[in-house]
């Protein structure tokens, strides 16, 4: 199928003038760099007979670069720093055609594949649709290739989504809102009572019974405020905690289900902070920010309303400092945010370096660099100190200024109100009520800018959380998938091309088939694509092109549970979870009886060393398994794989970091294990692979040979070179030892 | 197989396909040569390394200035086409919302807009006044000296960082 990016009118015209009557355009793609390296447009067109590169800048069609397809043997992309280049092989020589920035990298990887397919006379099999680069609504570049424009979605939607979690707690939320509203109203009452007290009791010096009533009223309001504050605080905390626990649980469920491709892109640290810090900020906002915003917002309107109804002229006067307070506050928070950010940044650098220094103490001592480390630490410490001092200084001077502005409101009230009292326009009680309201009014005002900040932080966190929640998980429990309760173990790769990054394929056009029960050794230099091959067998990743089949079914059609349940995998660096040895062996089959655990450990040649430990199978692996040697951990992880009795077994450098004796022990264990199961073994030491039925040699993403040791040695391929190299190495060792 | 080349004996030319051909000490010419900077950030015009097709070092030149005029031009051409990093001369617009920053900048290559996610890890301070910015696609932008920017650009930057 053709891949056509719509040509702009200028290039459309150029193409029309160049096209032959029957010529059919198959691929069109825009590059964002001109021939001179400026940002601009340049087009690569592929028709059924040639490849064309068209330039803008008034260059006419006669200047277009043209290469007939017949002369091209293949097209490749080459990565540059910050971009890439598409090169075609013309009569055996590479010819660069077009350069583009990284933004267009994926597209040109597809284009290169397309040109190669056409040049070889194959059918054009590339992605037809390109993911959008810009938001169709606002025209901004999209931060991700998923077509979601956060600038357009966000705003109301995020708040809606956060509040949608309240849905399950309708009653509690309604009660909370009621409590907050009534409390705000209650807080508006005391100044009115004190006003009457001053005007009707204190000034005329009479009416003690009214005083009792008024004080009683104040007490009642105070009691109610305290009670509702406690109740609403309790309720907000309960609600917030429940919602956050729910989101956190959902998030973790989601993280566990997401594909490795997702996890490759994210650092563990950033995911940790997603589950801990971002949810915490959201919690903070729900428990403190949102109630604060609601109650104080209501309060401000209430106060202004009451003041205006008492005396509108005086009200307008005392509100004069408000804009200054708002603007000043806004400017301040902007500055404060920067200072806090800097301080926080220094902190993170400081703690990262501290961590590094302490964990690298052995190296530091070996190179006698203690003094340099101390000096480095002192520098960081000093920077941190000053960042903190500056932030605090600004913080406190701000409050002094703000308090001054706030008190100017009171000064105006005293001055203007005092004059009105002298003129007999208002009573002393009214003035006192004004001044009381004023404090209620200005207090929260200072914080409003901060709340916005609070909100944007919480929202940014919420957004990151929702982005993860919305990522497509691995297709577990897909109802259409093929049920394979017992895999036979025939594996085949058909024209498989795959790269973790689409523009950099790691495996290229791999074809091979493995019969059930075969033991296949994977051989090749590091980085050749051996581990990637295995990742595809486990379907940790989906192929870019072509397909992987198991027992004749496309791996993407097989139920993921069935597939993974029947694959046992032992990795080079065995990861054991914190817990006992027995728990670790049981990891993939928690219901296994203890006798099975022992049997599996025996099969892995691990039983003896385990029982020799003081706590035997109850030995705790401890933090990162420091109490066990690598060979021991290796054998435990083999036992873990055996216990599941998998139909297929994968050993990725499982014996590379152990001594020869241990390797022999592991080899024995493996020889028992691989019987009747399709097994893939990756090993650096070729001697490890002597039991293999066949060897699969991978070189730079291609299959460079497949066959028995003897067959491969008969040829001139890379395998023979590797064997000869290792033999000469072991001879050298033998002579040296 | 590395050697420190004495720049006197290094000759460079392009073949008819535009690929670089390097000849050292009058020895055998090597085709499809790549030219890279050993330290593109700290020493952009020094320690220029020539690699063969397979990425093996052919030689390293200490200073770009030591090369003869013609060779130097070729090397510079090659470096500009390999390092697509752009220098930011002015910031037209920079808005940041919820951790995503939208930039619109002027560079010697022309105007460009780009998006930076996760400001913390995408922006590296090379020195207190020098910044390297990597956008979501992996394109690189550099601000060699913060203080050399105009006032507005500086203010925009300050608000985001």
Contacts between the chains, C-beta under 8 A, distances in Angstrom:
chain1	res1	chain2	res2	distance
A	33	B	84	7.4
A	33	B	109	7.7
A	37	B	80	6.3
A	37	B	81	6.8
A	37	B	84	7.6
A	37	B	109	6.0
A	38	B	109	4.9
A	38	B	110	4.7
A	39	B	107	7.5
A	39	B	109	5.1
A	39	B	110	4.2
A	39	B	111	6.7
A	39	B	112	4.9
A	40	B	110	6.6
A	80	B	81	7.3
A	80	B	82	5.1
A	80	B	83	7.3
A	80	B	84	5.6
A	81	B	40	7.2
A	81	B	82	6.2
A	81	B	83	4.7
A	81	B	84	6.1
A	81	B	85	6.4
A	81	B	140	6.8
A	82	B	83	6.9
A	82	B	84	3.7
A	82	B	85	5.3
A	82	B	86	7.8
A	82	B	138	7.0
A	82	B	139	5.1
A	82	B	140	4.3
A	83	B	84	4.0
A	83	B	139	7.1
A	85	B	81	7.8
A	90	B	17	7.4
A	93	B	15	7.9
A	93	B	17	4.5
A	93	B	19	7.3
A	94	B	17	6.7
A	94	B	19	6.5
A	94	B	32	6.7
A	95	B	17	5.2
A	95	B	18	7.2
A	96	B	18	6.6
A	99	B	81	6.6
A	99	B	84	7.6
A	101	B	84	6.1
A	101	B	137	7.0
A	101	B	139	5.0
A	102	B	137	4.3
A	102	B	138	4.1
A	102	B	139	4.9
A	103	B	114	7.9
A	103	B	135	8.0
A	103	B	137	4.2
A	103	B	139	6.3
A	105	B	137	7.2
A	105	B	138	7.8
A	140	B	102	5.9
A	140	B	113	7.8
A	140	B	115	7.4
A	141	B	102	7.3
A	141	B	113	6.0
A	141	B	114	6.4
A	141	B	115	4.7
A	141	B	136	7.9
A	142	B	115	7.3
A	143	B	100	5.2
A	143	B	115	4.9
A	143	B	117	4.8
A	143	B	136	5.1
A	144	B	117	8.0
A	144	B	136	7.3
A	150	B	97	7.7
A	150	B	98	6.7
A	150	B	100	6.0
A	151	B	97	6.3
A	151	B	100	7.5
A	151	B	102	7.5
A	154	B	97	7.5
A	154	B	98	6.5
A	270	B	118	7.8
A	334	B	159	7.0
A	338	B	158	6.7
A	338	B	159	7.7
A	338	B	161	7.8
A	341	B	161	7.8
A	345	B	120	7.9
A	456	B	97	8.0
A	456	B	98	6.5
A	459	B	98	5.9
A	460	B	98	4.0
A	460	B	99	4.6
A	463	B	98	5.3
A	463	B	99	7.6
A	464	B	99	7.3
